[in-house]
Amino acid sequence: MLKTNFEKVVMQSVQGKIHHPINPTPFRVDVNGRAHVLPATGGISYNVKVGDSAFGWSGDHVEPGVSIRNEDKNENGALMIFACIGNEARVVTGDAKGAKGYVIGKHGGIDHVLIQFKQEDLEKMAIDDKILIKGFGQGLKLLDYPEIEVMNIDPRLFLNIPIKEQDGRLSVPVAAEVPAYLMGSGIGAATAFSGDYDLMTEDIEEIKRLGLDRLRFGDIVLLRDCDNTYGRGYLKGAVSIGVVIHSDCIKMGHGPGITTIMTCKKDLIEGYIDEKANIVNYINYID
């Protein structure tokens, strides 16, 4: 098993409320200049969940599960940083009080944390219900691999992923590999410890050639030549690992969002294709 500082990682509460969808203008313009009226970010997505395809939805930047945030900018900044994929979430107000779920992603720009709950619990929830998250994961270190940065993932989930150690490198199960030239919106961000960045999908034939059209929410993917250590950018030989967190998009430079969970400036991470490389297959510690 990988040696980590698991016992020293702090677990701390963060909280937000279910955020109403926002739509300042009725139209969203696609890459061909056509205007569309479509569901997008926020609220409760009753029929879109982790494990479903990230493609084909009649929507734009659709967020599976429940989307939460705080209106106070500083509080929401803390929520976006310290909530990690795989963290336990619990409803603390409203008819679904006591229901438990888990964090499935962090969506930058709109600054939402995304949480999956059981269907019967979704039916009881309402806009503005408050949800508490046991923020746990930032500060996780790999003691034998100091050059590899781990971020945005619950240590329990991370240690459940069947990562192999081979000749001083880590081999991670992934659903697909994404080349750097396909990464778009979010490039140049100051940090990868919050939010996501998008796989661009305008060139759908290239997406299909690489098998990326089969990606699902929750899939683990490898980002080739992508350095997410101190922001998001291109670096030959760098490798990052991320999780698919929102749907395909119609806007130029956008597509399924990916939240980073590992990165290294050197080629110390490799991927092996595994059809089970999805977070739903590694979460077994939440009641």
Residue pairs with C-beta under 8 A, 6 or more apart in sequence:
1 159
2 142
2 144
2 159
2 163
2 165
2 170
3 142
3 143
3 144
4 140
4 141
4 142
4 143
4 155
4 158
4 159
5 139
5 140
5 141
5 143
6 140
6 155
6 159
8 139
9 136
9 137
9 138
9 139
9 140
9 155
10 136
10 139
11 134
11 135
11 136
12 82
12 134
12 135
12 136
13 132
13 133
13 134
13 135
14 78
14 79
14 82
14 83
14 132
14 133
14 135
15 70
15 79
15 92
15 130
15 131
15 132
15 133
16 68
16 69
16 70
16 76
16 79
16 113
16 130
16 131
16 133
17 68
17 69
17 70
17 128
17 129
17 130
17 131
18 43
18 44
18 66
18 67
18 68
18 125
18 126
18 127
18 128
18 129
18 131
19 42
19 43
19 67
19 68
19 69
19 112
19 127
20 42
20 43
20 127
20 128
21 39
21 40
21 41
21 42
21 43
22 41
22 42
22 110
23 40
26 37
27 35
27 36
27 37
28 35
28 36
28 37
28 38
28 40
28 60
28 250
28 251
29 35
29 36
29 250
29 251
30 36
30 250
30 251
31 202
31 250
31 251
31 252
36 60
36 250
38 58
38 59
38 60
38 250
39 58
39 59
39 60
39 62
40 59
40 60
40 61
40 62
41 61
41 62
41 63
41 67
41 107
41 110
41 112
41 246
42 63
42 67
42 110
42 112
43 66
43 67
43 127
44 65
44 66
44 67
44 122
44 125
44 127
45 62
45 63
45 64
45 65
45 66
45 67
46 119
46 122
46 123
48 57
48 59
48 62
48 63
48 64
48 65
48 217
48 247
49 64
49 65
49 116
49 217
50 64
50 65
50 104
50 116
50 216
50 217
50 218
50 278
50 279
50 280
51 216
51 217
51 218
51 278
51 280
52 64
52 216
52 217
53 214
53 215
53 216
53 217
54 215
54 216
54 217
54 219
54 244
54 246
54 247
54 248
54 256
55 201
55 213
55 215
55 247
55 248
55 256
56 248
57 247
57 248
59 247
60 247
60 249
60 250
60 251
61 107
61 110
61 246
61 247
61 249
61 254
61 257
62 246
62 247
63 105
63 107
63 112
63 114
63 245
63 246
63 247
64 104
64 105
64 114
64 116
64 217
64 246
64 247
65 101
65 104
65 114
65 115
65 116
65 117
65 122
66 101
66 114
66 115
66 116
66 117
66 122
66 125
66 131
67 107
67 110
67 112
67 113
67 114
68 79
68 112
68 113
68 115
68 131
69 76
69 79
69 80
69 110
69 111
69 112
69 113
70 76
70 79
76 111
77 194
79 113
79 133
80 106
80 108
80 111
80 113
80 194
80 195
81 138
81 193
81 194
82 135
82 138
83 103
83 106
83 113
83 133
83 135
84 103
84 135
84 136
84 137
84 138
84 152
84 153
84 154
85 103
85 104
85 105
85 106
85 137
85 152
85 153
85 154
85 157
85 243
85 259
85 261
85 279
86 102
86 103
86 137
86 153
86 154
86 156
86 157
86 158
86 279
86 282
86 283
87 102
87 103
87 133
87 134
87 135
87 136
87 137
87 154
88 100
88 101
88 102
88 133
88 134
88 286
89 100
89 101
89 102
89 103
89 115
89 117
89 131
89 132
89 133
89 134
90 98
90 99
90 100
90 101
90 131
90 132
90 133
91 97
91 98
91 99
91 100
91 117
91 121
91 125
91 129
91 130
91 131
92 130
92 131
92 132
93 129
93 130
94 124
94 125
94 126
94 129
94 130
95 124
95 125
95 126
96 117
96 121
96 122
96 124
96 125
96 129
99 117
99 118
99 121
99 124
99 125
100 117
100 286
100 287
101 115
101 116
101 117
101 118
101 121
101 286
102 115
102 116
102 283
102 286
103 113
103 114
103 115
103 133
103 154
104 114
104 115
104 116
104 217
104 218
104 243
104 245
104 279
105 113
105 114
105 196
105 217
105 243
105 244
105 245
105 246
105 257
105 259
106 112
106 113
106 114
106 152
106 194
106 195
106 196
106 245
106 259
107 113
107 114
107 195
107 196
107 245
107 246
107 257
108 186
108 189
108 194
108 195
108 196
108 197
108 257
109 185
109 186
109 195
111 195
113 133
114 245
114 246
115 131
115 133
117 125
136 154
136 155
136 156
137 150
137 151
137 152
137 153
137 154
137 155
137 158
138 151
138 152
138 193
140 150
140 151
140 153
140 155
140 158
141 150
142 148
142 150
145 170
145 264
145 268
147 264
147 265
147 266
147 268
148 170
148 262
148 263
148 264
148 268
148 269
149 228
149 229
149 262
149 263
149 264
150 158
150 261
150 262
151 192
151 193
151 228
151 260
151 261
151 262
151 263
152 192
152 193
152 259
152 260
152 261
153 243
153 261
156 285
157 279
157 282
157 283
157 285
158 261
160 282
160 283
160 284
160 285
161 172
161 173
161 220
161 282
162 173
162 274
163 170
163 171
163 172
163 173
164 170
164 171
164 272
165 171
166 270
168 268
169 267
169 268
169 269
169 270
170 262
170 268
170 269
170 270
171 269
171 270
171 271
171 272
172 220
172 222
172 241
172 262
172 269
172 270
172 271
172 272
173 220
173 271
173 272
173 273
173 274
173 276
173 277
174 219
174 220
174 221
174 222
174 241
174 271
174 272
174 273
174 274
174 277
175 214
175 215
175 216
175 219
175 220
175 221
175 273
175 274
175 275
175 277
175 278
176 210
176 211
176 212
176 214
176 215
176 219
176 221
176 222
176 273
177 210
177 221
177 222
177 224
177 271
178 199
178 210
178 212
178 221
178 222
178 223
178 224
178 226
178 258
179 210
179 224
179 225
180 223
180 224
180 225
180 226
180 234
182 199
182 200
182 206
182 207
182 210
182 212
183 197
183 198
183 199
183 200
183 223
183 226
183 232
183 258
184 197
184 198
184 199
184 200
184 253
184 254
184 255
185 197
185 198
185 200
185 251
185 253
185 254
186 195
186 196
186 197
186 198
186 232
186 257
187 197
187 232
187 233
187 234
188 231
188 232
188 233
189 195
189 197
189 231
189 232
190 231
191 230
191 231
192 228
192 229
192 231
192 232
192 240
192 260
192 263
195 259
196 242
196 245
196 246
196 257
196 258
196 259
196 260
197 232
197 257
197 258
198 249
198 253
198 254
198 255
198 256
198 257
198 258
199 207
199 212
199 215
199 255
199 256
199 257
199 258
200 253
200 254
200 255
201 207
201 212
201 248
201 249
201 254
201 255
201 256
202 252
204 213
207 213
215 221
215 244
215 256
216 244
216 278
217 244
217 245
217 246
217 247
218 243
218 244
218 278
218 279
218 280
219 243
219 244
219 277
219 278
220 241
220 242
220 243
220 261
220 277
220 278
220 279
221 241
221 242
221 243
221 244
221 258
222 239
222 240
222 241
222 269
222 270
222 271
223 239
223 240
223 241
223 242
223 258
223 260
224 239
225 234
225 235
225 236
225 237
225 238
225 239
226 232
226 233
226 234
226 235
226 238
226 239
226 240
226 263
227 233
227 234
227 235
227 238
227 240
227 263
227 265
228 240
228 242
228 260
228 263
229 238
229 263
229 264
229 265
232 260
235 265
237 265
237 266
237 267
238 263
238 264
238 265
238 266
238 267
239 263
239 264
239 267
239 268
239 269
239 270
240 260
240 262
240 263
240 264
240 269
241 260
241 261
241 262
241 263
241 269
241 271
242 258
242 259
242 260
242 261
243 258
243 259
243 261
243 279
244 256
244 257
244 258
245 256
245 257
245 258
245 259
246 256
246 257
247 256
248 255
248 256
249 255
249 256
262 269
